[in-house]
């Protein structure tokens, strides 16, 4: 009888030894918890691989994912904002100032030096251009200088200026020089290449006699801008409140 029990025990042990090995499933790293909802590292890496998010750090992508989860929780709560004429006028004050700052008015007098010009001719043109630049710097009327030295130029009738223009439309070489000038100030002689040779430019930044569009003509636009700003502020406030009430834990 004891022998039968011994054999039974040996058989049971043999069956246990033959059972397949059970391995624990890998545990994914949790990088954030929104409320009780985890965000896994694999989810973060998948989101970060989106070309639209190229250039963002993993932390920035994670914060974006957290905001999206919070936004989903608040989807049923509509954001409502109220804007007044005073709000629109505050936006207009900033908008009008920025509009004027984005404009520049430039006057130029051009002296051309062809590729085939002799050294002596180049020297003569260069000395003349330098002289005119010095006259402009000393306060000689720029319009008079344009009329005398560039009488046949396309812009001779407008004192060498195309009028007010957005700074983004000015060539990089010219914009770099003009940005250093105060209104009414003349730059050192500027040399630029052209398809025909070299152009020596006397450049003056002209004062802007421009006023922003009157408020009465842009009221709807200003109200829209004010509403957009108010909505963004309300959204940011709601996100801060959600982070407090829902609970957000970042583990990255």
GUVEX-502514 format. One line per 10 residues: number of its first residue (from 1); their letters; for each residue x, y, z of N, C-alpha, C. Coordinates in nm, 4 decimals, always signed. Layout:
residues N
NUM = a = X Y Z X Y Z X Y Z | ...
end
This chain:
residues 252
1 = xxxxxxxxxx = +0.0834 -0.1198 +0.0000 +0.0000 +0.0000 +0.0000 +0.0861 +0.1236 +0.0000 | +0.1894 +0.1178 +0.0779 +0.2813 +0.2319 +0.0793 +0.3493 +0.2479 -0.0540 | +0.3746 +0.1372 -0.1207 +0.4392 +0.1429 -0.2530 +0.3482 +0.2090 -0.3544 | +0.2157 +0.1803 -0.3484 +0.1223 +0.2419 -0.4441 +0.1166 +0.3930 -0.4212 | +0.1164 +0.4368 -0.2961 +0.1129 +0.5815 -0.2674 +0.2377 +0.6488 -0.3194 | +0.3508 +0.5838 -0.3012 +0.4773 +0.6408 -0.3472 +0.4752 +0.6577 -0.4985 | +0.4267 +0.5515 -0.5678 +0.4216 +0.5613 -0.7147 +0.3269 +0.6714 -0.7590 | +0.2156 +0.6925 -0.6862 +0.1206 +0.7997 -0.7208 +0.1828 +0.9366 -0.7084 | +0.2585 +0.9500 -0.6009 +0.3244 +1.0803 -0.5802 +0.4262 +1.1066 -0.6880 | +0.5026 +1.0004 -0.7238 +0.6034 +1.0151 -0.8300 +0.5365 +1.0501 -0.9612
11 = xxxxxxxxxx = +0.4215 +0.9875 -0.9928 +0.3496 +1.0167 -1.1177 +0.3001 +1.1596 -1.1229 | +0.2485 +1.2079 -1.0093 +0.1985 +1.3464 -1.0055 +0.3110 +1.4448 -1.0270 | +0.4257 +1.4157 -0.9664 +0.5405 +1.5049 -0.9852 +0.5869 +1.5044 -1.1302 | +0.5795 +1.3880 -1.1933 +0.6196 +1.3784 -1.3348 +0.5279 +1.4618 -1.4218 | +0.3960 +1.4580 -1.3934 +0.3005 +1.5381 -1.4716 +0.3274 +1.6876 -1.4548 | +0.3576 +1.7261 -1.3317 +0.3879 +1.8677 -1.3082 +0.5124 +1.9097 -1.3830 | +0.6100 +1.8224 -1.3874 +0.7333 +1.8543 -1.4599 +0.7116 +1.8651 -1.6082 | +0.6117 +1.7955 -1.6599 +0.5868 +1.7969 -1.8044 +0.5022 +1.9140 -1.8469 | +0.4411 +1.9892 -1.7534 +0.3538 +2.1015 -1.7888 +0.4353 +2.2126 -1.8525 | +0.3769 +2.2844 -1.9517 +0.4498 +2.3924 -2.0192 +0.4810 +2.5054 -1.9218
21 = xxxxxxxxxx = +0.5974 +2.5727 -1.9453 +0.6408 +2.6822 -1.8590 +0.5508 +2.8041 -1.8800 | +0.5037 +2.8612 -1.7753 +0.4176 +2.9793 -1.7829 +0.5015 +3.1029 -1.7542 | +0.5049 +3.1985 -1.8516 +0.5824 +3.3218 -1.8338 +0.4890 +3.4400 -1.8114 | +0.5330 +3.5302 -1.7284 +0.4522 +3.6491 -1.6999 +0.4498 +3.7404 -1.8224 | +0.3320 +3.7962 -1.8519 +0.3194 +3.8879 -1.9655 +0.3962 +4.0166 -1.9343 | +0.4629 +4.0744 -2.0361 +0.5375 +4.1982 -2.0114 +0.4447 +4.3101 -1.9665 | +0.4917 +4.3910 -1.8730 +0.4128 +4.5017 -1.8201 +0.4574 +4.6293 -1.8890 | +0.3618 +4.7006 -1.9523 +0.3956 +4.8244 -2.0222 +0.4122 +4.9379 -1.9244 | +0.5023 +5.0270 -1.9586 +0.5265 +5.1430 -1.8731 +0.4146 +5.2454 -1.8906 | +0.3640 +5.2942 -1.7806 +0.2627 +5.3998 -1.7810 +0.3348 +5.5330 -1.7694
31 = xxxxxxxxxx = +0.3116 +5.6244 -1.8658 +0.3814 +5.7529 -1.8655 +0.2936 +5.8658 -1.8123 | +0.1632 +5.8414 -1.8023 +0.0738 +5.9420 -1.7445 -0.0583 +5.8763 -1.7081 | -0.1268 +5.9383 -1.6133 -0.2601 +5.8913 -1.5751 -0.3520 +6.0128 -1.5726 | -0.4610 +6.0026 -1.6490 -0.5602 +6.1088 -1.6531 -0.6855 +6.0558 -1.5844 | -0.7121 +6.1039 -1.4639 -0.8188 +6.0433 -1.3858 -0.7763 +5.9035 -1.3473 | -0.8445 +5.8043 -1.4028 -0.8054 +5.6646 -1.3817 -0.7598 +5.6012 -1.5120 | -0.7444 +5.6831 -1.6159 -0.7100 +5.6319 -1.7486 -0.5599 +5.6466 -1.7729 | -0.4894 +5.5337 -1.7942 -0.3445 +5.5416 -1.8154 -0.3107 +5.5747 -1.9613 | -0.1972 +5.6373 -1.9796 -0.1390 +5.6561 -2.1128 -0.0101 +5.5763 -2.1133 | -0.0014 +5.4803 -2.2050 +0.1121 +5.3900 -2.2086 +0.2252 +5.4468 -2.2948
41 = xxxxxxxxxx = +0.3464 +5.4014 -2.2656 +0.4632 +5.4459 -2.3417 +0.4488 +5.4116 -2.4894 | +0.3901 +5.2963 -2.5193 +0.3717 +5.2574 -2.6598 +0.2767 +5.3524 -2.7311 | +0.1730 +5.3983 -2.6595 +0.0802 +5.4951 -2.7183 +0.1509 +5.6272 -2.7456 | +0.2339 +5.6675 -2.6513 +0.3079 +5.7923 -2.6673 +0.4016 +5.7847 -2.7882 | +0.4736 +5.6741 -2.7999 +0.5669 +5.6597 -2.9120 +0.4933 +5.6566 -3.0455 | +0.3778 +5.5909 -3.0482 +0.2986 +5.5865 -3.1713 +0.2515 +5.7265 -3.2100 | +0.2050 +5.8019 -3.1099 +0.1591 +5.9384 -3.1362 +0.2748 +6.0266 -3.1823 | +0.3909 +6.0098 -3.1209 +0.5076 +6.0928 -3.1534 +0.5603 +6.0650 -3.2939 | +0.5255 +5.9501 -3.3508 +0.5716 +5.9162 -3.4864 +0.4912 +5.9873 -3.5949 | +0.3844 +6.0552 -3.5547 +0.3029 +6.1290 -3.6516 +0.3866 +6.2433 -3.7102
51 = xxxxxxxxxx = +0.4005 +6.2495 -3.8451 +0.4812 +6.3557 -3.9079 +0.4352 +6.4966 -3.8705 | +0.3064 +6.5108 -3.8393 +0.2536 +6.6424 -3.8026 +0.3201 +6.6938 -3.6746 | +0.3637 +6.6030 -3.5883 +0.4219 +6.6413 -3.4594 +0.5739 +6.6427 -3.4629 | +0.6310 +6.6368 -3.5818 +0.7767 +6.6348 -3.5953 +0.8370 +6.7598 -3.5305 | +0.9425 +6.7387 -3.4541 +1.0073 +6.8504 -3.3872 +0.9657 +6.8663 -3.2423 | +0.8561 +6.8015 -3.2027 +0.8107 +6.8096 -3.0636 +0.8828 +6.7043 -2.9801 | +0.9136 +6.7371 -2.8560 +0.9740 +6.6399 -2.7651 +0.8662 +6.5425 -2.7174 | +0.9103 +6.4289 -2.6606 +0.8145 +6.3318 -2.6072 +0.7283 +6.3949 -2.4986 | +0.7885 +6.4821 -2.4181 +0.7121 +6.5477 -2.3117 +0.6039 +6.6378 -2.3708 | +0.6365 +6.7098 -2.4770 +0.5376 +6.7967 -2.5409 +0.4242 +6.7153 -2.6022
61 = xxxxxxxxxx = +0.4595 +6.6035 -2.6650 +0.3563 +6.5167 -2.7229 +0.2679 +6.4599 -2.6130 | +0.3293 +6.4220 -2.5018 +0.2526 +6.3660 -2.3900 +0.1561 +6.4702 -2.3339 | +0.2024 +6.5938 -2.3158 +0.1141 +6.7000 -2.2665 -0.0028 +6.7209 -2.3632 | +0.0246 +6.7102 -2.4915 -0.0818 +6.7232 -2.5922 -0.1827 +6.6104 -2.5768 | -0.1349 +6.4874 -2.5545 -0.2243 +6.3739 -2.5367 -0.3098 +6.3904 -2.4110 | -0.2474 +6.4419 -2.3050 -0.3220 +6.4657 -2.1808 -0.4333 +6.5670 -2.2052 | -0.4002 +6.6748 -2.2759 -0.5015 +6.7768 -2.3056 -0.6153 +6.7187 -2.3889 | -0.5815 +6.6315 -2.4830 -0.6850 +6.5701 -2.5666 -0.7783 +6.4833 -2.4822 | -0.7217 +6.4097 -2.3865 -0.8059 +6.3264 -2.2994 -0.8965 +6.4146 -2.2126 | -0.8406 +6.5234 -2.1640 -0.9203 +6.6148 -2.0824 -1.0293 +6.6821 -2.1654
71 = xxxxxxxxxx = -0.9945 +6.7217 -2.2890 -1.0925 +6.7837 -2.3784 -1.2070 +6.6880 -2.4053 | -1.1756 +6.5597 -2.4226 -1.2800 +6.4599 -2.4479 -1.3757 +6.4506 -2.3301 | -1.3230 +6.4639 -2.2091 -1.4090 +6.4591 -2.0913 -1.5005 +6.5812 -2.0829 | -1.4528 +6.6945 -2.1381 -1.5291 +6.8191 -2.1286 -1.6072 +6.8504 -2.2558 | -1.6144 +6.7535 -2.3464 -1.6770 +6.7783 -2.4771 -1.8222 +6.8240 -2.4645 | -1.8894 +6.7781 -2.3620 -2.0311 +6.8134 -2.3470 -2.0518 +6.9506 -2.2829 | -1.9445 +7.0089 -2.2356 -1.9548 +7.1399 -2.1703 -1.9120 +7.2481 -2.2684 | -2.0061 +7.3135 -2.3270 -1.9758 +7.4148 -2.4287 -1.9146 +7.5394 -2.3660 | -1.8104 +7.5895 -2.4350 -1.7480 +7.7128 -2.3885 -1.8300 +7.8318 -2.4384 | -1.8677 +7.9166 -2.3477 -1.9424 +8.0359 -2.3857 -1.8680 +8.1593 -2.3374
81 = xxxxxxxxxx = -1.8458 +8.2524 -2.4290 -1.7764 +8.3753 -2.3921 -1.8589 +8.4948 -2.4396 | -1.8429 +8.6036 -2.3714 -1.9118 +8.7282 -2.4074 -1.8056 +8.8347 -2.4301 | -1.8124 +8.9027 -2.5445 -1.7178 +9.0110 -2.5721 -1.7957 +9.1414 -2.5888 | -1.7324 +9.2485 -2.5483 -1.7956 +9.3799 -2.5530 -1.7205 +9.4696 -2.6505 | -1.7762 +9.5884 -2.6724 -1.7096 +9.6855 -2.7580 -1.5749 +9.7251 -2.6990 | -1.5664 +9.7300 -2.5669 -1.4391 +9.7634 -2.5020 -1.3331 +9.6581 -2.5328 | -1.3743 +9.5297 -2.5346 -1.2811 +9.4222 -2.5703 -1.2322 +9.4404 -2.7134 | -1.3249 +9.4700 -2.8036 -1.2894 +9.4878 -2.9442 -1.1957 +9.6069 -2.9624 | -1.2169 +9.7130 -2.8877 -1.1306 +9.8313 -2.8985 -0.9903 +9.8037 -2.8460 | -0.9795 +9.7223 -2.7427 -0.8463 +9.6851 -2.6935 -0.7709 +9.6049 -2.7999
91 = xxxxxxxxxx = -0.8413 +9.5132 -2.8669 -0.7794 +9.4360 -2.9742 -0.7406 +9.5283 -3.0894 | -0.8274 +9.6235 -3.1192 -0.8004 +9.7175 -3.2292 -0.6752 +9.8007 -3.2022 | -0.6568 +9.8453 -3.0792 -0.5394 +9.9261 -3.0454 -0.4110 +9.8490 -3.0745 | -0.4092 +9.7212 -3.0371 -0.2909 +9.6388 -3.0626 -0.2768 +9.6081 -3.2114 | -0.3879 +9.5744 -3.2754 -0.3872 +9.5384 -3.4180 -0.3430 +9.6559 -3.5056 | -0.3940 +9.7755 -3.4772 -0.3597 +9.8919 -3.5586 -0.2124 +9.9274 -3.5445 | -0.1593 +9.9175 -3.4216 -0.0171 +9.9469 -3.4004 +0.0704 +9.8465 -3.4742 | +0.0330 +9.7188 -3.4688 +0.1102 +9.6158 -3.5384 +0.1019 +9.6331 -3.6891 | -0.0132 +9.6765 -3.7386 -0.0306 +9.6960 -3.8822 +0.0632 +9.8034 -3.9340 | +0.0737 +9.9132 -3.8607 +0.1616 +10.0224 -3.9035 +0.3081 +9.9814 -3.8915
101 = xxxxxxxxxx = +0.3420 +9.9085 -3.7840 +0.4816 +9.8647 -3.7664 +0.5260 +9.7686 -3.8745 | +0.4337 +9.6997 -3.9375 +0.4700 +9.6026 -4.0407 +0.4991 +9.6686 -4.1751 | +0.4775 +9.7997 -4.1842 +0.4980 +9.8718 -4.3094 +0.6276 +9.9523 -4.3052 | +0.6823 +9.9757 -4.4230 +0.8022 +10.0575 -4.4355 +0.7956 +10.1311 -4.5683 | +0.8548 +10.2489 -4.5720 +0.8611 +10.3267 -4.6961 +1.0072 +10.3599 -4.7234 | +1.0538 +10.3247 -4.8412 +1.1955 +10.3379 -4.8754 +1.2105 +10.4265 -4.9992 | +1.3088 +10.5159 -4.9953 +1.3455 +10.5956 -5.1123 +1.4840 +10.5527 -5.1585 | +1.5032 +10.5463 -5.2874 +1.6338 +10.5057 -5.3396 +1.6755 +10.5914 -5.4588 | +1.8063 +10.6042 -5.4733 +1.8673 +10.6622 -5.5935 +1.9680 +10.5589 -5.6422 | +1.9556 +10.5182 -5.7668 +2.0381 +10.4087 -5.8184 +2.1427 +10.4595 -5.9175
111 = xxxxxxxxxx = +2.2642 +10.4040 -5.9015 +2.3727 +10.4299 -5.9955 +2.4201 +10.2958 -6.0503 | +2.4138 +10.2795 -6.1811 +2.4430 +10.1507 -6.2440 +2.5868 +10.1463 -6.2958 | +2.6505 +10.0331 -6.2709 +2.7867 +10.0095 -6.3203 +2.7825 +9.8829 -6.4057 | +2.7879 +9.8948 -6.5400 +2.7794 +9.7776 -6.6273 +2.8992 +9.6842 -6.6090 | +2.8792 +9.5571 -6.6468 +2.9882 +9.4596 -6.6396 +3.1101 +9.5077 -6.7171 | +3.0862 +9.5709 -6.8324 +3.1955 +9.6098 -6.9215 +3.2599 +9.7426 -6.8847 | +3.2177 +9.8039 -6.7756 +3.2731 +9.9338 -6.7382 +3.4215 +9.9225 -6.7055 | +3.4970 +10.0235 -6.7465 +3.6416 +10.0261 -6.7185 +3.6629 +10.0600 -6.5711 | +3.7810 +10.0308 -6.5191 +3.8107 +10.0676 -6.3800 +3.7907 +10.2161 -6.3540 | +3.8276 +10.2988 -6.4505 +3.8124 +10.4429 -6.4316 +3.6652 +10.4809 -6.4242
121 = xxxxxxxxxx = +3.5829 +10.4180 -6.5100 +3.4398 +10.4471 -6.5097 +3.3761 +10.4005 -6.3789 | +3.4185 +10.2839 -6.3312 +3.3671 +10.2337 -6.2040 +3.3998 +10.3304 -6.0899 | +3.5221 +10.3780 -6.0907 +3.5652 +10.4702 -5.9874 +3.4826 +10.5983 -5.9905 | +3.4567 +10.6488 -6.1110 +3.3813 +10.7733 -6.1251 +3.2383 +10.7576 -6.0731 | +3.1745 +10.6467 -6.1103 +3.0371 +10.6232 -6.0651 +3.0331 +10.6051 -5.9140 | +3.1305 +10.5320 -5.8612 +3.1352 +10.5069 -5.7174 +3.1526 +10.6376 -5.6396 | +3.2412 +10.7245 -5.6886 +3.2635 +10.8522 -5.6199 +3.1392 +10.9404 -5.6247 | +3.0696 +10.9384 -5.7401 +2.9468 +11.0167 -5.7524 +2.8401 +10.9656 -5.6554 | +2.8242 +10.8341 -5.6488 +2.7239 +10.7744 -5.5605 +2.7548 +10.8062 -5.4142 | +2.8813 +10.7969 -5.3771 +2.9215 +10.8300 -5.2407 +2.8903 +10.9757 -5.2083
131 = xxxxxxxxxx = +2.9141 +11.0642 -5.3047 +2.8876 +11.2059 -5.2859 +2.7381 +11.2320 -5.2640 | +2.6546 +11.1646 -5.3434 +2.5101 +11.1822 -5.3305 +2.4623 +11.1274 -5.1963 | +2.5188 +11.0152 -5.1549 +2.4814 +10.9590 -5.0249 +2.5157 +11.0560 -4.9124 | +2.6312 +11.1195 -4.9211 +2.6706 +11.2167 -4.8196 +2.5775 +11.3375 -4.8196 | +2.5347 +11.3811 -4.9390 +2.4410 +11.4929 -4.9465 +2.3091 +11.4576 -4.8769 | +2.2602 +11.3353 -4.9041 +2.1347 +11.2927 -4.8419 +2.1492 +11.2850 -4.6903 | +2.2631 +11.2354 -4.6431 +2.2864 +11.2267 -4.4992 +2.2911 +11.3645 -4.4346 | +2.3421 +11.4640 -4.5105 +2.3568 +11.5984 -4.4544 +2.2257 +11.6755 -4.4530 | +2.1204 +11.6175 -4.5124 +1.9903 +11.6824 -4.5069 +1.9419 +11.7444 -4.6356 | +2.0163 +11.7266 -4.7442 +1.9702 +11.7765 -4.8734 +1.8411 +11.7041 -4.9107
141 = xxxxxxxxxx = +1.7444 +11.7779 -4.9636 +1.6142 +11.7213 -4.9988 +1.6300 +11.5999 -5.0907 | +1.5787 +11.4854 -5.0469 +1.5969 +11.3614 -5.1223 +1.5240 +11.3676 -5.2563 | +1.4063 +11.4282 -5.2576 +1.3310 +11.4386 -5.3828 +1.4094 +11.5175 -5.4873 | +1.4789 +11.6232 -5.4409 +1.5601 +11.7031 -5.5327 +1.6773 +11.6212 -5.5857 | +1.7361 +11.5383 -5.5007 +1.8460 +11.4524 -5.5446 +1.7984 +11.3501 -5.6468 | +1.6806 +11.2930 -5.6229 +1.6235 +11.1975 -5.7188 +1.6007 +11.2662 -5.8533 | +1.5409 +11.3832 -5.8500 +1.5116 +11.4561 -5.9739 +1.6386 +11.4905 -6.0497 | +1.7465 +11.5157 -5.9777 +1.8718 +11.5547 -6.0448 +1.9508 +11.4346 -6.0954 | +1.9600 +11.3274 -6.0150 +2.0476 +11.2156 -6.0499 +1.9740 +11.0961 -6.1113 | +1.8455 +11.0845 -6.0898 +1.7652 +10.9757 -6.1490 +1.6427 +11.0314 -6.2195
151 = xxxxxxxxxx = +1.6576 +11.1304 -6.3075 +1.5399 +11.1957 -6.3665 +1.4560 +11.1036 -6.4537 | +1.5185 +11.0009 -6.5113 +1.4457 +10.9115 -6.6027 +1.4069 +10.7783 -6.5386 | +1.4314 +10.7662 -6.4105 +1.3974 +10.6411 -6.3420 +1.2467 +10.6292 -6.3269 | +1.1931 +10.5048 -6.3260 +1.0475 +10.4852 -6.3141 +0.9864 +10.5493 -6.1900 | +1.0669 +10.5642 -6.0830 +1.0121 +10.6184 -5.9578 +1.0534 +10.7637 -5.9343 | +1.1024 +10.8306 -6.0382 +1.1476 +10.9682 -6.0208 +1.0329 +11.0611 -5.9803 | +0.9105 +11.0293 -6.0233 +0.7951 +11.1141 -5.9922 +0.7484 +11.0991 -5.8480 | +0.7987 +10.9941 -5.7763 +0.7548 +10.9706 -5.6377 +0.8728 +10.9716 -5.5415 | +0.9723 +11.0531 -5.5726 +1.0903 +11.0682 -5.4858 +1.1660 +10.9373 -5.4671 | +1.1624 +10.8510 -5.5669 +1.2369 +10.7257 -5.5594 +1.1740 +10.6195 -5.4717
161 = xxxxxxxxxx = +1.0428 +10.6323 -5.4448 +0.9757 +10.5378 -5.3549 +0.8547 +10.4738 -5.4231 | +0.8326 +10.3469 -5.3922 +0.7122 +10.2784 -5.4410 +0.5964 +10.2996 -5.3448 | +0.6232 +10.3700 -5.2343 +0.5195 +10.3911 -5.1333 +0.5350 +10.2933 -5.0183 | +0.4382 +10.2959 -4.9295 +0.4423 +10.2058 -4.8139 +0.4281 +10.0614 -4.8599 | +0.5087 +9.9735 -4.8023 +0.5027 +9.8321 -4.8383 +0.5313 +9.7484 -4.7146 | +0.4826 +9.6253 -4.7169 +0.5082 +9.5344 -4.6058 +0.6559 +9.4966 -4.6044 | +0.7120 +9.4905 -4.4855 +0.8545 +9.4600 -4.4723 +0.8901 +9.3255 -4.5351 | +0.7962 +9.2331 -4.5333 +0.8220 +9.1000 -4.5899 +0.8444 +9.1051 -4.7400 | +0.8015 +9.2122 -4.8046 +0.8157 +9.2249 -4.9493 +0.9492 +9.2869 -4.9899 | +1.0242 +9.3378 -4.8930 +1.1530 +9.4001 -4.9211 +1.2594 +9.2918 -4.9339
171 = xxxxxxxxxx = +1.3515 +9.3081 -5.0303 +1.4570 +9.2086 -5.0491 +1.5392 +9.1969 -4.9209 | +1.5908 +9.0776 -4.8905 +1.6647 +9.0574 -4.7651 +1.7811 +9.1544 -4.7480 | +1.8578 +9.1797 -4.8567 +1.9726 +9.2697 -4.8455 +1.9294 +9.4107 -4.8078 | +1.8227 +9.4562 -4.8720 +1.7732 +9.5914 -4.8459 +1.7055 +9.5999 -4.7095 | +1.6307 +9.4959 -4.6741 +1.5601 +9.4952 -4.5458 +1.6575 +9.5022 -4.4294 | +1.7711 +9.4327 -4.4406 +1.8715 +9.4326 -4.3338 +1.9259 +9.5729 -4.3095 | +1.9426 +9.6492 -4.4185 +1.9937 +9.7856 -4.4059 +1.8862 +9.8784 -4.3505 | +1.7659 +9.8697 -4.4053 +1.6583 +9.9605 -4.3680 +1.6183 +9.9433 -4.2219 | +1.6273 +9.8208 -4.1709 +1.5854 +9.7940 -4.0327 +1.6706 +9.8709 -3.9316 | +1.7912 +9.9091 -3.9734 +1.8802 +9.9816 -3.8818 +1.8578 +10.1320 -3.8865
181 = xxxxxxxxxx = +1.7728 +10.1790 -3.9783 +1.7549 +10.3228 -3.9990 +1.6329 +10.3766 -3.9253 | +1.6455 +10.4973 -3.8760 +1.5302 +10.5692 -3.8224 +1.4629 +10.6412 -3.9388 | +1.3336 +10.6725 -3.9291 +1.2667 +10.7471 -4.0365 +1.3413 +10.8763 -4.0694 | +1.3684 +10.8974 -4.1989 +1.4416 +11.0155 -4.2434 +1.5916 +10.9960 -4.2497 | +1.6412 +10.8809 -4.2031 +1.7855 +10.8548 -4.2004 +1.8304 +10.7866 -4.3297 | +1.9524 +10.8193 -4.3745 +2.0098 +10.7623 -4.4967 +2.1193 +10.6626 -4.4598 | +2.1211 +10.5487 -4.5287 +2.2183 +10.4429 -4.5008 +2.3491 +10.4689 -4.5748 | +2.4566 +10.4043 -4.5323 +2.5795 +10.4065 -4.6125 +2.5510 +10.3481 -4.7503 | +2.6286 +10.3867 -4.8475 +2.6062 +10.3412 -4.9850 +2.5993 +10.1883 -4.9901 | +2.4983 +10.1374 -5.0569 +2.4743 +9.9929 -5.0647 +2.5050 +9.9425 -5.2048
191 = xxxxxxxxxx = +2.5854 +9.8378 -5.2137 +2.6195 +9.7767 -5.3422 +2.5422 +9.6466 -5.3589 | +2.4737 +9.6335 -5.4741 +2.3976 +9.5120 -5.5031 +2.4275 +9.4642 -5.6442 | +2.4253 +9.3351 -5.6635 +2.4489 +9.2769 -5.7958 +2.3205 +9.2752 -5.8772 | +2.3354 +9.2913 -6.0073 +2.2211 +9.2797 -6.0978 +2.2648 +9.2013 -6.2208 | +2.1691 +9.1654 -6.3058 +2.2035 +9.0885 -6.4260 +2.2935 +9.1683 -6.5197 | +2.2900 +9.3026 -6.5085 +2.3678 +9.3872 -6.5988 +2.5000 +9.4317 -6.5383 | +2.5210 +9.4047 -6.4106 +2.6447 +9.4464 -6.3460 +2.6250 +9.4731 -6.1993 | +2.6560 +9.5961 -6.1585 +2.6453 +9.6343 -6.0180 +2.5555 +9.7572 -6.0060 | +2.4791 +9.7635 -5.8956 +2.3948 +9.8793 -5.8684 +2.4372 +9.9379 -5.7345 | +2.4705 +10.0666 -5.7354 +2.5035 +10.1370 -5.6123 +2.3804 +10.2152 -5.5701
201 = xxxxxxxxxx = +2.3285 +10.1852 -5.4501 +2.2031 +10.2447 -5.4049 +2.2234 +10.3408 -5.2892 | +2.1671 +10.4589 -5.3062 +2.1537 +10.5511 -5.1946 +2.0147 +10.5234 -5.1363 | +2.0100 +10.4816 -5.0112 +1.8849 +10.4347 -4.9510 +1.8481 +10.5223 -4.8319 | +1.7241 +10.5680 -4.8311 +1.6731 +10.6456 -4.7190 +1.5407 +10.5852 -4.6728 | +1.5259 +10.5728 -4.5415 +1.3980 +10.5282 -4.4864 +1.3090 +10.6502 -4.4679 | +1.2004 +10.6525 -4.5404 +1.1130 +10.7692 -4.5385 +1.0097 +10.7575 -4.4273 | +0.9742 +10.8706 -4.3642 +0.8680 +10.8665 -4.2617 +0.7372 +10.8168 -4.3215 | +0.6608 +10.7450 -4.2424 +0.5314 +10.6928 -4.2874 +0.4209 +10.7900 -4.2487 | +0.3535 +10.8410 -4.3467 +0.2378 +10.9277 -4.3193 +0.1118 +10.8443 -4.3381 | +0.0999 +10.7396 -4.2548 -0.0094 +10.6428 -4.2710 -0.0812 +10.6247 -4.1376
211 = xxxxxxxxxx = -0.2101 +10.6209 -4.1438 -0.2906 +10.5896 -4.0262 -0.3592 +10.4553 -4.0471 | -0.3798 +10.3846 -3.9400 -0.4463 +10.2540 -3.9484 -0.5909 +10.2716 -3.9944 | -0.6469 +10.1645 -4.0465 -0.7866 +10.1653 -4.0880 -0.8747 +10.2074 -3.9700 | -0.9673 +10.3010 -3.9910 -1.0539 +10.3463 -3.8808 -1.1284 +10.2302 -3.8150 | -1.1466 +10.2413 -3.6843 -1.2114 +10.1346 -3.6077 -1.3496 +10.1009 -3.6627 | -1.4256 +10.2030 -3.7034 -1.5631 +10.1812 -3.7492 -1.5699 +10.0877 -3.8693 | -1.4600 +10.0810 -3.9471 -1.4605 +9.9978 -4.0681 -1.4206 +9.8530 -4.0402 | -1.3698 +9.8276 -3.9199 -1.3229 +9.6909 -3.8912 -1.3863 +9.6335 -3.7643 | -1.4990 +9.6874 -3.7223 -1.5637 +9.6407 -3.5990 -1.5910 +9.4898 -3.6017 | -1.6541 +9.4346 -3.7085 -1.6804 +9.2894 -3.7075 -1.5526 +9.2066 -3.6931
221 = xxxxxxxxxx = -1.4474 +9.2484 -3.7627 -1.3203 +9.1757 -3.7539 -1.2635 +9.1833 -3.6129 | -1.2694 +9.3001 -3.5504 -1.2164 +9.3157 -3.4147 -1.2968 +9.2334 -3.3140 | -1.4288 +9.2279 -3.3318 -1.5119 +9.1459 -3.2433 -1.4764 +8.9979 -3.2580 | -1.4530 +8.9545 -3.3817 -1.4141 +8.8150 -3.4048 -1.2802 +8.7843 -3.3373 | -1.1830 +8.8755 -3.3514 -1.0524 +8.8551 -3.2884 -1.0655 +8.8536 -3.1368 | -1.1456 +8.9446 -3.0835 -1.1664 +8.9498 -2.9385 -1.2325 +8.8209 -2.8893 | -1.3285 +8.7708 -2.9676 -1.3985 +8.6469 -2.9293 -1.3029 +8.5283 -2.9328 | -1.2171 +8.5242 -3.0334 -1.1207 +8.4139 -3.0434 -1.0248 +8.4155 -2.9251 | -0.9783 +8.5347 -2.8872 -0.8877 +8.5453 -2.7730 -0.9574 +8.5062 -2.6433 | -1.0825 +8.5511 -2.6271 -1.1575 +8.5180 -2.5057 -1.1836 +8.3680 -2.4977
231 = xxxxxxxxxx = -1.2121 +8.3061 -2.6111 -1.2359 +8.1613 -2.6145 -1.1106 +8.0847 -2.5756 | -0.9961 +8.1286 -2.6241 -0.8709 +8.0618 -2.5909 -0.8391 +8.0763 -2.4429 | -0.8668 +8.1943 -2.3870 -0.8446 +8.2134 -2.2432 -0.9372 +8.1234 -2.1617 | -1.0633 +8.1151 -2.2041 -1.1608 +8.0304 -2.1336 -1.1207 +7.8839 -2.1433 | -1.0717 +7.8441 -2.2601 -1.0287 +7.7054 -2.2792 -0.9101 +7.6735 -2.1873 | -0.8125 +7.7656 -2.1803 -0.6957 +7.7436 -2.0946 -0.7379 +7.7341 -1.9482 | -0.8333 +7.8187 -1.9066 -0.8814 +7.8142 -1.7685 -0.9520 +7.6819 -1.7408 | -1.0315 +7.6351 -1.8388 -1.1017 +7.5080 -1.8201 -1.0029 +7.3926 -1.8093 | -0.8958 +7.3963 -1.8890 -0.7972 +7.2896 -1.8848 -0.7279 +7.2874 -1.7484 | -0.6979 +7.4048 -1.6936 -0.6349 +7.4092 -1.5616 -0.7282 +7.3503 -1.4554
241 = xxxxxxxxxx = -0.8569 +7.3851 -1.4664 -0.9549 +7.3329 -1.3707 -0.9698 +7.1814 -1.3848 | -0.9715 +7.1330 -1.5102 -0.9835 +6.9892 -1.5328 -0.8643 +6.9136 -1.4765 | -0.7453 +6.9696 -1.4914 -0.6263 +6.9038 -1.4385 -0.6357 +6.8907 -1.2862 | -0.6952 +6.9922 -1.2231 -0.7101 +6.9859 -1.0774 -0.8194 +6.8869 -1.0364 | -0.9358 +6.8957 -1.1055 -1.0499 +6.8149 -1.0622 -1.0383 +6.6689 -1.1042 | -0.9904 +6.6440 -1.2243 -0.9799 +6.5069 -1.2747 -0.8570 +6.4391 -1.2149 | -0.7497 +6.5145 -1.2054 -0.6257 +6.4586 -1.1552 -0.5390 +6.4090 -1.2694 | -0.4230 +6.4679 -1.2850 -0.3286 +6.4295 -1.3899 -0.1949 +6.4007 -1.3247 | -0.1418 +6.2828 -1.3543 -0.0102 +6.2447 -1.3008 +0.0805 +6.2139 -1.4193 | +0.1872 +6.2904 -1.4317 +0.2858 +6.2693 -1.5381 +0.4003 +6.1855 -1.4822
251 = xx = +0.4326 +6.0759 -1.5498 +0.5373 +5.9853 -1.5007 +0.6552 +5.9749 -1.5962 | +0.6589 +6.0609 -1.6981 +0.7663 +6.0521 -1.7970 +0.8930 +6.1140 -1.7409
end
